[in-house]
Amino acid sequence: MSSQSFDRDIKIAPSILAADFANFGQEIEAVESQGADWIHVDVMDGHFVPNLTFGPAMCKAIRPHIKTVMDVHLMISPVDPYIEAFAEAGADIITAHVEAGPHIHRTVQAIRANGAKAGVALNPGTPAESVDYLLDMVDLICVMTVNPGFGGQKFIHSQIEKVKQLREMIGDRPIHIEIDGGVDPTTAPLVAAAGADALVAGSAVFKGGSVTNPAPYGDNIRTIRAAAEAAR
């Protein structure tokens, strides 16, 4: 990912949480061939969030299928002991939660020391100001627009104001604002207008399609992207 230059073009990052778990490799290839910009991997530990998903071994297994950007979102606590394993598994971006431990600054340092781009994620109840002292060392800020743990939840509209605040705080720094939760063609324009450029979408991308019928994935991605771009 380091070879890519920074831009604020809209990026659609399908969350494989909504894909067919028995066919991850083919699902990833299908959404990428249909226009996905990044692949978003939601790692959950059943402790920090009320669900269990994937670990580093799974990330390593799907890495060869990902031609774009492997965007790994760690909804785990503690996070620091696992950073090296996810970096070795091939994560391009590793995002940790501000709320996951007492030393987010150290966590961000560790992510960068392991060669990945560093992201920080904010739960809906966490204010934008919590990343004020991290802005010169992060590559991405992920705004949770649902409470993390499960896919298919309703978008929390109060977070749009947080996106606007972050966009102002970031200024001209090369930091992506990512939105995770409830992104679809109706919510994508709201967050894009507020300043977001990376949109994680799960069910909104994968609905209606399959590995054997991937065309709906492309339709869904184009619809979300067009709605977001029209609002900027």
Secondary structure as UniProt FT lines:
FT   TURN            2..3
FT   STRAND          11..15
FT   HELIX           16..18
FT   HELIX           21..23
FT   HELIX           24..33
FT   TURN            34..35
FT   STRAND          38..45
FT   HELIX           56..62
FT   HELIX           63..65
FT   STRAND          69..75
FT   HELIX           80..82
FT   HELIX           83..88
FT   TURN            89..90
FT   STRAND          93..97
FT   HELIX           98..100
FT   HELIX           104..113
FT   TURN            114..115
FT   STRAND          117..122
FT   TURN            124..125
FT   HELIX           128..134
FT   TURN            135..137
FT   STRAND          140..144
FT   TURN            148..149
FT   TURN            157..158
FT   HELIX           159..170
FT   TURN            171..172
FT   STRAND          176..180
FT   TURN            185..187
FT   HELIX           188..194
FT   STRAND          198..201
FT   HELIX           203..206
FT   TURN            207..208
FT   TURN            211..212
FT   HELIX           215..230
//
